[in-house]
Amino acid sequence: MKRKHILLSAVLFPAVMAFAQQYGGMWIPTELNEKEMKDLGMKISAKQIFDSSKPSIKDAVVQFNGGCTAEIISPQGLLLTNHHCGYGQIQKHSSVEHDYLSDGFWAKDMNGELPNPGVTVDFISDIKEVTAQVLAGTQNLDAKASEELIKKNMEFVKAGFKLEPWQKLMIRPMYYGNKYYAYLIETYKDIRLVGAPPQSIGKFGSDTDNWVWPRHTGDFSMFRIYADKDNKPAEYSKDNVPYKPKYFLPVSIKDKQENDFTFVFGFPGKTTEYLPAIAVEKIMTETDPTMIAVREVALKTLDEKMRSDNATRIKYASKYASVANYWKKWIGEVEGLKKSDAVGKKKAYEQTLIAKNPQIKSTIDELNRLYTEQSPYSLNKSFYSETVRNAETLSLANNFYNYMQAAESGKTDAKALEGFKSRLSGIYEDYDGELDAKVTAKLLALYANRTQSKFLPAGFDQYKNEAKNLADIEKLSKNSVITGRGSINGATTYTDINKVFADQNALIKNLKSDPLMKLFMNFRETYMKGTDSQFTDYQNQIDVLQKKYMAQQMETDKNRTFFPDANSTLRVTYGKIKGSSPRDAVTYGYQTHIAGIMEKYVPGDYEFDVPKKLIQLYNTKDYGIYKDKSGDVPVNFTATNHTTGGNSGSPTLDAYGNLIGLNFDRQWEGTMSDINFDPRFSRNIMVDTKYILFIIDKYADAKWLINEMKVVK
């Protein structure tokens, strides 16, 4: 095969035929439905959204730290994202003496901005479809041979690009491997914390209001990108200067109206919109309920200690929020799937497809068989994974186990060892062994009582009693290096992790005799033998068939406009500002205001307390230019944009491409939109830019940041 250099260019593919709002939509920005967007009210062109040859809106949108989205809002690299996206960084800079979580943080100038080692932002410089190159020669191969050739083809394609040191090329499959796209990425590594409101604003409503509407949360934080003197990416240095972006977003404080056009630009994480009915049924009735049950136990145990101890609250704040986030999401997802009759709709759609293309029946029948046979293994996989994830003692043991395996197979070089030690240090920094012993004891009891006997290790019945488990774990922890109570060479994992790893042979010998490690290894070995390979074998067969089913859907249903499932790549979704009527006799407006914050205000409450200064601003109605026609400051609003995890921090833009909101959540009744978008219930929730600027200006007295921006009045 002759090697050719592939040049990336912004290709605007033919517009899709119709705006399929009933299915939602997360569109690749080089394949936008420009006509339909303009019919809905957009005033700019698709080229203004994404153009690789000159500055466009995509140059202001970045992936923040590998997960969330953020956007540039000034010519000096000022970055806006969610409070919950920057929460880990705010937490790391916090202490009991300087509690930025409770008090907020605002740099007085650029010299006061705080560095965050390890935090990155990624720009997408270009996108190009490379399906023909990646799938070349795979047409008549079996699944395994095809997979191997695809890997080789992808490496060949990557080799055709000439990259700068700060660039990388990522190739991602779409439509379950029926198409492939290349993404040219530029990574910046000097990202500094500029400002964040106190969590009484940034997390107002906390867990009670999470995924819920009406909402009154100022979920934003601010960072800045720094670059070297040539505006190129560089590691942190005091000599670095604020990044000069190719494009930054103007910030609008114009009033919003229901049915105004909006679009959201960001990095949605994962959706599965094209699954067969049987898969959705298993998620709704088995997988989600299992994961909910495990996290419910963990969260309740953590909450009891966090409410009574301030140091624990700070230490576990980010961790608790992370665990709680999807616990509540899954609860809403199950209810939404039931309420929207997702399984019934999927079954009806399958019959419609079969009527048009009878060959699809064999595909559906085989998927039904595979999912049914996989079901017990899938259920146990969810139970085991969530138990190990949420019982930190087991999670630490799992980390040490992986280290032992790598070390004994000769796969641990100096770099890998430093990475492992760094990862462990991060866990221990926010680890309370006594508290986690309670969590572990309860989760082991849950697992022992609810798991089929064939999936349990021999003798695991002894873990059915929580109180006995706690006593046993406390006993096992006394001399364990895993919990930091046992020592090696006079050091513990808490006091000197470098010394613990200085003699790796001694460490591995110690780990092999560690009673907690023995408990975990027995637990893991039973899972690996009885579940892991069986689940994987079924999943591999399902994946091959799902690719076929996806292709059949696209070939058969000519009336439906298909978009690829989200996979953390850059996407555009669009819709209109809109309220909702999720239940009988229940109607939600599209916007909330500061008055609603005061209606929820509970003095001293960890979820609904309100800072004194915000109360004062409310009482004096000192709103400046940020009030709307009601005379109040709008806080949050909803729209019909199809979003998911990863869209946190995504810019919401108006018809002219001005920033009008910051995406941070979805309405609980519509969280099933990852699997089944329903326009009746699916709403994304955003912080209004009026509220963001109001907090920066009037609350934080940080007008110097406002002065950087281009504010559209």
C-alpha positions in Angstrom: 0.0 0.0 0.0 1.4 3.4 -1.0 1.6 5.8 1.9 0.0 9.2 1.4 0.0 12.2 3.7 -3.6 13.0 4.6 -4.3 16.7 4.9 -7.1 17.7 7.3 -9.6 20.1 6.0 -13.0 21.3 7.1 -15.4 19.4 5.0 -19.1 20.4 5.3 -21.0 17.3 4.5 -24.4 17.4 2.9 -27.1 18.6 5.3 -29.1 15.9 6.9 -32.7 15.7 5.6 -34.7 16.6 8.7 -34.3 17.7 12.3 -35.2 14.5 14.2 -36.0 16.1 17.5 -37.8 13.0 18.6 -34.5 11.2 18.6 -32.4 14.1 20.0 -29.1 14.7 18.2 -25.4 15.0 18.9 -23.9 16.0 15.6 -20.3 15.9 14.4 -19.5 19.6 13.8 -18.2 18.9 10.3 -21.6 17.4 9.4 -24.1 20.0 10.8 -27.6 20.4 9.5 -27.1 24.0 8.7 -30.5 24.4 6.9 -32.5 23.1 9.8 -30.5 25.1 12.3 -31.3 28.2 10.4 -34.9 27.3 10.0 -35.0 27.1 13.8 -33.5 30.5 14.1 -29.7 30.3 13.8 -28.3 33.5 12.2 -24.7 32.3 11.7 -23.2 29.8 9.2 -21.9 26.3 9.9 -18.5 27.5 8.9 -18.5 30.0 11.7 -19.1 27.1 14.1 -16.3 24.9 12.7 -13.6 25.9 10.2 -10.1 24.5 10.2 -8.7 27.1 7.8 -9.6 30.2 9.9 -10.8 31.1 13.4 -14.2 29.8 14.3 -16.2 29.0 17.5 -14.6 25.6 17.8 -11.3 27.4 18.7 -13.0 28.6 21.9 -14.2 25.2 23.0 -11.9 22.8 24.9 -12.1 19.5 26.7 -11.2 20.3 30.3 -8.9 17.8 32.1 -10.0 14.9 30.0 -13.7 14.9 31.1 -15.7 18.1 31.1 -16.0 20.9 28.6 -14.8 24.5 29.0 -14.8 27.6 26.8 -12.6 30.7 26.3 -14.3 34.0 27.1 -11.5 36.6 26.8 -8.6 37.4 24.5 -6.3 36.5 27.5 -7.3 32.8 27.7 -9.8 33.1 30.5 -11.6 29.8 30.8 -15.1 29.1 32.0 -16.3 25.7 33.1 -18.6 24.2 35.8 -17.9 24.5 39.5 -18.2 20.7 39.8 -15.7 20.3 36.9 -13.1 22.4 38.8 -14.1 21.0 42.2 -11.1 18.7 42.5 -8.7 21.6 41.9 -10.6 23.9 44.3 -10.5 21.2 46.9 -6.7 20.6 46.5 -6.1 24.3 47.1 -8.4 24.2 50.2 -7.6 23.5 53.8 -9.3 24.1 57.1 -7.4 27.4 57.3 -8.1 28.4 53.7 -11.5 26.7 53.0 -12.0 27.8 49.3 -14.8 25.2 49.1 -16.9 27.1 51.7 -15.6 30.6 51.2 -14.9 30.7 47.4 -11.7 31.9 45.8 -11.1 34.9 43.6 -7.6 36.0 42.4 -7.1 39.7 42.7 -5.0 39.8 39.5 -3.1 37.3 37.3 -0.3 37.0 39.9 -2.8 35.5 42.3 -3.9 32.7 40.0 -3.2 29.2 41.3 -1.4 26.5 39.3 -2.9 23.0 38.9 -0.2 20.4 38.1 -1.5 17.7 35.8 -4.6 19.6 34.6 -4.8 19.9 30.8 -7.1 21.3 28.1 -7.5 19.9 24.6 -8.3 21.9 21.5 -9.7 20.1 18.4 -7.8 21.6 15.5 -9.5 19.5 12.8 -11.8 16.5 12.1 -11.7 14.3 9.0 -13.6 11.1 8.1 -11.1 8.3 7.5 -13.6 5.4 7.1 -12.3 4.2 3.7 -8.7 4.0 4.9 -9.5 2.3 8.3 -11.9 -0.3 6.9 -9.8 -1.0 3.7 -9.5 -4.8 3.2 -11.9 -5.8 6.1 -15.0 -6.6 4.1 -14.7 -10.4 3.9 -12.9 -11.0 7.2 -14.2 -12.5 10.4 -14.5 -10.3 13.5 -11.1 -11.1 15.0 -9.2 -10.7 11.7 -11.1 -7.5 10.9 -10.2 -6.0 14.3 -6.5 -6.8 13.8 -6.5 -5.2 10.3 -8.4 -2.2 11.5 -5.7 -1.6 14.2 -3.0 -1.8 11.5 -4.9 0.5 9.2 -5.3 3.0 12.0 -1.6 3.1 12.7 -0.9 3.5 9.0 -3.3 6.5 8.8 -1.7 8.0 11.9 1.7 7.7 10.4 0.5 9.8 7.5 0.1 12.9 9.6 3.0 15.1 10.5 2.5 16.3 14.0 4.0 19.0 16.2 5.3 18.0 19.6 2.2 19.3 21.3 -0.2 17.6 18.9 -1.6 14.1 18.8 -4.0 12.3 16.5 -6.9 10.3 17.7 -9.0 8.0 15.5 -12.5 7.1 16.9 -15.1 4.7 15.6 -18.7 6.0 15.0 -21.9 4.1 14.5 -20.4 1.0 16.3 -17.5 0.8 13.9 -19.3 1.5 10.6 -17.4 4.8 10.3 -14.2 6.3 11.6 -13.0 9.9 12.2 -9.6 11.4 12.8 -9.2 14.2 15.4 -6.2 16.5 15.5 -5.7 17.6 19.1 -3.5 20.3 20.7 -2.9 20.0 24.5 -2.1 22.9 26.9 -0.7 22.0 30.3 -0.4 25.2 32.3 -4.0 25.8 33.6 -4.5 28.1 36.6 -7.4 28.6 38.9 -8.8 32.1 38.6 -12.0 32.1 40.6 -14.8 30.0 42.1 -17.9 31.0 44.1 -18.4 29.3 47.5 -20.1 25.9 47.2 -23.2 27.5 48.8 -23.5 29.2 45.3 -21.6 26.7 43.1 -23.3 23.7 44.6 -26.5 25.3 45.9 -29.0 22.5 46.4 -26.2 20.0 46.4 -27.5 16.4 46.3 -31.1 17.2 46.9 -31.3 19.4 43.8 -28.8 17.4 41.7 -30.5 16.4 38.4 -33.6 18.3 39.5 -35.6 21.2 38.1 -36.4 23.9 39.2 -32.7 24.6 39.9 -30.9 27.6 41.4 -27.2 26.7 41.2 -24.3 28.9 40.2 -22.3 25.9 38.9 -19.3 27.7 37.4 -15.6 28.2 38.0 -12.9 30.0 36.1 -9.4 29.1 35.0 -6.8 30.5 32.6 -4.7 28.9 30.0 -1.0 29.9 30.0 1.4 29.3 27.2 5.1 30.0 26.4 6.3 33.3 24.9 5.4 32.0 21.4 1.8 31.1 22.5 2.6 27.4 22.3 1.8 24.7 24.9 4.3 24.4 27.7 4.6 22.9 31.2 4.0 25.2 34.1 6.5 28.0 34.4 6.4 31.4 36.1 7.7 32.8 32.8 4.6 31.6 30.9 2.0 34.2 29.7 -1.7 34.1 29.2 -2.7 32.2 26.1 -3.9 34.3 23.2 -6.8 32.4 21.6 -7.7 32.2 17.9 -11.2 32.9 19.0 -13.1 33.7 22.2 -16.8 33.8 22.9 -18.7 37.1 23.4 -20.8 36.9 26.5 -24.5 37.9 26.1 -26.6 39.4 28.9 -29.7 39.9 26.8 -33.0 38.6 28.1 -34.1 35.1 27.0 -37.4 34.1 25.7 -39.1 30.7 25.5 -38.5 29.1 22.0 -35.3 31.1 21.4 -32.8 29.0 19.3 -29.8 27.6 21.2 -27.0 25.2 20.5 -24.5 23.5 22.8 -20.9 22.8 21.8 -18.9 20.3 23.8 -17.7 16.8 24.5 -20.6 14.5 25.4 -19.3 11.3 27.1 -21.3 8.3 26.2 -24.8 7.5 24.9 -26.4 4.3 23.6 -29.3 5.4 21.5 -29.4 2.5 19.1 -29.6 -0.6 21.4 -32.2 -3.3 20.9 -35.1 -3.5 23.3 -33.7 -6.4 25.3 -30.6 -4.4 26.2 -32.6 -1.5 27.5 -34.8 -3.8 29.5 -31.7 -5.3 31.2 -30.4 -1.9 32.0 -33.7 -0.8 33.5 -34.5 -3.9 35.5 -31.1 -5.3 36.5 -27.9 -3.3 35.9 -29.0 0.1 37.1 -30.8 -1.1 40.2 -27.8 -3.1 41.3 -25.4 -0.1 40.9 -27.9 2.1 42.7 -28.1 -0.3 45.7 -24.3 -0.4 46.2 -23.8 3.4 46.0 -26.8 4.0 48.3 -25.0 2.1 51.1 -21.7 3.8 50.5 -23.2 7.3 50.4 -25.3 6.9 53.5 -22.2 5.8 55.5 -20.0 8.6 54.2 -22.8 11.2 54.8 -23.1 10.3 58.5 -19.4 11.1 59.1 -19.3 14.1 56.8 -22.2 15.8 58.6 -20.6 15.5 62.0 -16.9 16.2 61.2 -15.7 19.2 59.2 -12.3 17.8 58.3 -14.0 14.7 56.8 -16.4 16.9 54.9 -13.5 18.7 53.2 -11.5 15.5 52.6 -14.4 13.5 51.1 -16.3 16.4 49.4 -15.1 15.7 45.8 -15.3 11.9 46.3 -18.8 12.0 47.7 -20.0 14.2 44.9 -18.6 11.9 42.3 -20.3 8.8 43.8 -23.6 10.6 44.3 -23.8 12.1 40.9 -24.5 8.9 38.9 -26.3 7.2 41.8 -29.0 9.8 41.4 -28.8 9.8 37.6 -29.4 6.1 37.5 -32.5 6.4 39.7 -33.9 9.0 37.3 -32.9 6.9 34.3 -34.8 3.9 35.5 -37.9 6.0 36.2 -37.6 7.8 32.9 -37.2 4.6 30.9 -40.3 3.2 32.5 -42.3 6.4 32.1 -41.4 6.9 28.5 -42.1 3.2 27.7 -38.6 2.9 26.2 -38.7 -0.9 25.9 -42.2 -0.8 24.3 -41.0 1.8 21.8 -37.9 -0.2 21.0 -39.9 -3.3 20.4 -42.3 -1.5 18.1 -39.5 0.1 16.2 -37.8 -3.3 15.7 -41.1 -4.7 14.2 -41.2 -1.7 11.9 -37.7 -2.4 10.7 -38.4 -6.1 10.2 -41.5 -5.3 8.1 -39.2 -3.3 5.8 -36.3 -5.7 5.9 -37.0 -9.3 7.1 -33.3 -10.0 7.5 -33.3 -7.9 10.6 -35.4 -10.5 12.4 -32.5 -12.9 12.7 -30.3 -10.1 14.1 -32.8 -9.2 16.7 -33.5 -12.8 17.7 -29.8 -13.4 18.1 -29.3 -10.3 20.2 -32.2 -11.4 22.4 -30.5 -14.7 23.0 -27.1 -13.3 23.7 -28.4 -10.6 26.1 -30.5 -13.2 28.0 -27.6 -15.6 28.4 -25.2 -12.8 29.4 -27.6 -11.4 32.0 -26.4 -13.2 35.2 -22.8 -12.4 34.3 -23.6 -8.8 33.5 -25.4 -8.4 36.8 -22.5 -9.8 38.8 -20.0 -7.7 36.9 -21.9 -4.6 37.9 -22.2 -5.7 41.5 -18.5 -6.6 41.8 -17.2 -3.5 40.0 -19.3 -1.1 42.1 -18.3 -2.9 45.3 -14.6 -2.6 44.6 -14.9 1.0 43.4 -16.8 2.2 46.5 -15.0 0.2 49.2 -11.7 2.1 49.1 -10.0 -0.6 51.1 -10.7 -3.1 48.3 -9.9 -0.4 45.7 -6.5 0.1 47.2 -5.9 -3.6 47.3 -6.8 -3.8 43.6 -4.3 -1.1 42.9 -1.6 -3.0 44.8 -2.6 -6.2 43.1 -2.1 -4.6 39.7 1.3 -3.3 40.9 2.4 -6.8 42.0 1.3 -8.3 38.6 3.3 -5.7 36.7 6.4 -5.9 38.9 6.6 -9.7 38.8 6.1 -9.8 35.0 8.9 -7.2 34.6 6.5 -4.5 33.2 7.2 -1.8 35.8 9.9 0.6 34.7 10.8 3.8 36.7 8.1 5.9 35.0 5.4 3.4 35.6 6.4 3.1 39.2 6.3 6.8 39.7 2.9 6.9 38.2 1.7 4.2 40.5 3.1 5.9 43.6 1.5 9.2 42.5 -1.8 7.5 42.0 -1.6 5.9 45.4 -0.6 9.1 47.1 -3.6 10.8 45.6 -5.9 8.2 47.1 -4.3 8.3 50.6 -4.5 12.1 50.6 -8.3 11.8 50.9 -8.6 8.4 52.7 -10.0 7.7 56.1 -9.3 4.1 57.0 -11.6 4.0 59.9 -14.5 5.4 57.9 -13.9 3.2 54.9 -13.8 0.1 57.1 -17.5 0.8 57.8 -18.2 1.3 54.1 -16.3 -1.9 53.2 -18.1 -3.9 56.0 -21.5 -2.9 54.7 -20.7 -3.5 51.1 -19.3 -6.9 51.7 -22.5 -7.8 53.6 -24.6 -6.5 50.7 -22.6 -8.5 48.2 -22.8 -11.7 50.3 -26.5 -11.4 50.9 -27.6 -10.5 47.3 -25.3 -12.4 45.1 -26.1 -15.9 43.7 -24.1 -18.5 45.5 -22.3 -19.7 42.3 -20.6 -16.2 42.1 -19.5 -16.2 45.7 -16.0 -17.2 46.9 -15.9 -20.3 49.1 -16.8 -19.4 52.7 -18.1 -16.0 51.8 -21.2 -16.5 53.9 -19.2 -15.3 56.8 -19.5 -11.7 55.4 -23.3 -11.6 55.6 -23.2 -9.7 59.0 -22.2 -6.0 58.9 -21.1 -5.8 62.5 -19.0 -8.9 62.3 -17.5 -7.6 59.1 -16.5 -4.4 60.7 -14.7 -6.2 63.6 -13.0 -8.5 61.1 -11.8 -5.7 58.9 -10.5 -3.6 61.8 -8.5 -6.6 62.9 -7.2 -7.3 59.4 -6.3 -3.6 59.0 -4.0 -3.3 62.1 -0.9 -4.4 60.4 -1.8 -3.9 56.8 0.3 -1.8 54.5 -2.8 -1.2 52.3 -4.6 0.8 55.0 -1.3 2.5 56.0 -1.2 1.0 59.5 1.4 -1.6 58.7 5.0 -0.5 57.9 7.9 -1.5 55.7 11.4 -0.3 56.5 9.9 1.8 59.3 7.6 3.7 56.8 3.9 3.5 55.9 2.1 4.4 52.8 0.9 7.5 54.7 4.3 8.7 56.0 6.8 7.9 53.2 5.5 6.1 50.2 8.9 6.3 48.5 10.5 4.4 51.4 7.8 1.8 51.2 8.6 1.1 47.6 12.4 1.3 48.0 12.7 -2.5 48.4 10.1 -3.8 46.0 10.9 -7.5 46.8 10.1 -6.8 50.5 6.9 -4.9 49.6 5.6 -7.7 47.3 6.4 -10.4 50.0 4.6 -8.2 52.5 1.6 -7.8 50.2 1.3 -11.5 49.6 0.9 -12.2 53.3 -1.3 -9.2 54.0 -4.7 -10.4 55.2 -6.6 -7.7 53.4 -4.8 -8.5 50.2 -5.7 -12.2 50.7 -9.4 -11.2 51.2 -9.3 -9.1 48.0 -7.4 -11.7 45.9 -9.9 -14.4 46.8 -12.7 -12.0 45.9 -11.1 -11.1 42.6 -10.1 -14.6 41.7 -13.7 -15.9 42.1 -15.0 -13.0 40.0 -12.4 -13.5 37.2 -13.0 -17.3 37.0 -16.8 -17.2 37.3 -17.8 -14.0 35.5 -15.2 -11.9 33.7 -14.4 -14.1 30.8 -18.0 -15.3 30.4 -19.3 -11.7 30.3 -16.5 -10.7 27.8 -17.2 -13.6 25.5 -20.9 -12.7 25.2 -20.0 -9.0 24.9 -17.7 -9.6 22.0 -20.5 -11.4 20.1 -22.9 -8.7 21.0 -20.6 -6.0 19.7 -20.2 -7.7 16.3 -24.0 -8.0 16.0 -24.6 -4.5 17.2 -22.4 -3.2 14.4 -24.5 -5.2 12.0 -27.7 -4.0 13.5 -26.6 -0.4 13.4 -25.8 -0.7 9.7 -29.2 -2.4 9.1 -31.0 0.5 10.9 -29.2 3.1 8.8 -29.8 1.2 5.5 -33.5 0.4 6.3 -34.9 3.5 8.0 -34.7 6.1 5.3 -37.0 8.5 7.2 -34.7 8.8 10.2 -31.7 11.0 10.4 -28.9 9.2 12.3 -26.2 10.8 14.4 -23.4 8.8 16.0 -23.6 8.0 19.7 -21.6 10.2 22.0 -18.0 9.0 22.7 -16.3 12.0 24.2 -15.6 13.6 20.8 -16.6 17.2 19.9 -20.3 17.5 19.1 -23.0 20.1 18.5 -26.6 19.7 19.7 -29.3 22.2 19.2 -32.9 23.0 20.2 -34.9 25.7 21.9 -35.3 27.3 25.3 -38.3 25.6 26.7 -40.1 24.6 29.9 -41.7 21.2 30.4 -44.7 19.3 31.7 -43.1 16.1 33.0 -46.1 14.8 35.0 -49.9 15.2 35.1 -50.8 18.7 36.4 -47.1 19.6 36.7 -45.7 22.4 34.5 -42.2 23.9 34.8 -41.2 27.3 33.5 -38.0 27.7 31.6 -36.2 30.0 34.0 -35.4 30.5 37.7 -34.3 33.6 39.6 -32.6 34.7 42.7 -36.0 35.0 44.4 -36.1 31.2 44.1 -32.8 30.9 45.9 -34.3 32.8 48.8 -37.4 30.6 48.8 -35.1 27.6 49.3 -32.8 29.3 51.8 -32.2 27.3 55.0 -29.8 29.1 57.4 -26.8 26.9 58.3 -27.9 24.0 56.0 -25.1 22.4 54.1 -27.2 22.3 50.9 -29.4 25.3 51.1 -27.5 27.9 53.1 -27.0 31.3 51.3 -23.9 33.6 51.7 -24.7 36.8 53.7 -23.5 39.0 50.9 -25.8 37.3 48.4 -28.7 37.9 50.8 -27.7 41.5 51.1 -27.6 41.9 47.3 -31.1 40.4 47.2 -32.5 42.6 49.9 -31.1 45.8 48.4 -31.9 44.6 44.8 -28.4 45.6 43.8 -28.6 43.8 40.5 -27.0 46.4 38.2 -27.2 45.5 34.5 -27.8 41.8 35.2 -31.5 41.8 36.0 -34.0 40.9 33.3 -37.4 42.4 32.5 -38.9 40.8 35.7 -36.5 43.0 37.8 -34.7 39.9 39.2 -31.5 38.2 38.1 -32.1 34.9 36.2 -30.1 32.0 37.6 -30.8 28.8 35.5 -32.8 27.9 32.4 -33.8 24.8 30.5 -33.8 23.9 26.8 -34.3 20.9 24.5 -30.6 20.4 23.7 -29.6 16.7 23.9 -26.7 16.5 26.4 -25.0 14.0 28.6 -22.0 13.6 30.9 -19.0 15.4 29.4 -21.3 18.3 28.3 -20.7 19.7 31.8 -19.2 23.1 31.3 -20.3 23.2 27.6 -21.1 26.7 26.3 -24.7 27.3 25.4 -24.9 29.8 22.5 -27.6 31.9 20.9 -28.5 32.3 17.3 -25.5 34.7 16.8 -23.0 32.5 18.5 -22.9 34.5 21.8 -22.5 32.7 25.1 -25.8 32.8 26.9 -25.4 29.9 29.4 -23.2 27.2 30.9 -24.5 23.7 30.6 -24.3 21.7 33.9 -27.1 19.2 34.3 -30.2 17.6 32.9 -33.7 17.5 34.2 -34.2 14.3 36.3 -37.3 13.2 34.4 -35.2 13.1 31.2 -31.9 11.5 32.4 -32.8 8.4 30.3 -31.9 10.5 27.2 -28.6 8.6 27.1 -30.6 5.6 26.0 -33.9 7.0 24.9 -34.3 10.7 24.1 -37.9 11.8 24.7 -38.8 15.4 23.8 -41.5 15.6 26.4 -39.1 15.1 29.3 -35.5 15.7 28.0 -34.2 19.1 29.1 -30.7 20.3 29.7 -30.1 22.7 32.5 -27.8 25.8 32.2 -26.4 28.6 34.4 -27.5 31.9 32.9 -24.6 34.2 31.9 -26.4 37.1 33.7 -26.1 35.2 37.0 -22.4 34.3 36.3 -21.4 37.9 35.6 -23.6 39.1 38.5 -21.7 36.8 40.9 -18.3 37.8 39.5 -19.1 41.5 39.5 -21.4 42.2 42.4 -20.7 39.3 44.7 -16.9 38.7 44.2 -15.9 42.3 43.4 -13.9 40.9 40.5 -14.8 43.4 37.9 -11.3 43.1 36.4 -12.4 39.8 35.0 -15.6 41.3 33.5 -13.3 43.9 31.8 -11.5 41.2 30.0 -14.7 40.0 28.3 -16.7 41.2 25.4 -20.1 41.6 27.0 -23.1 41.8 24.6 -25.8 44.0 26.1 
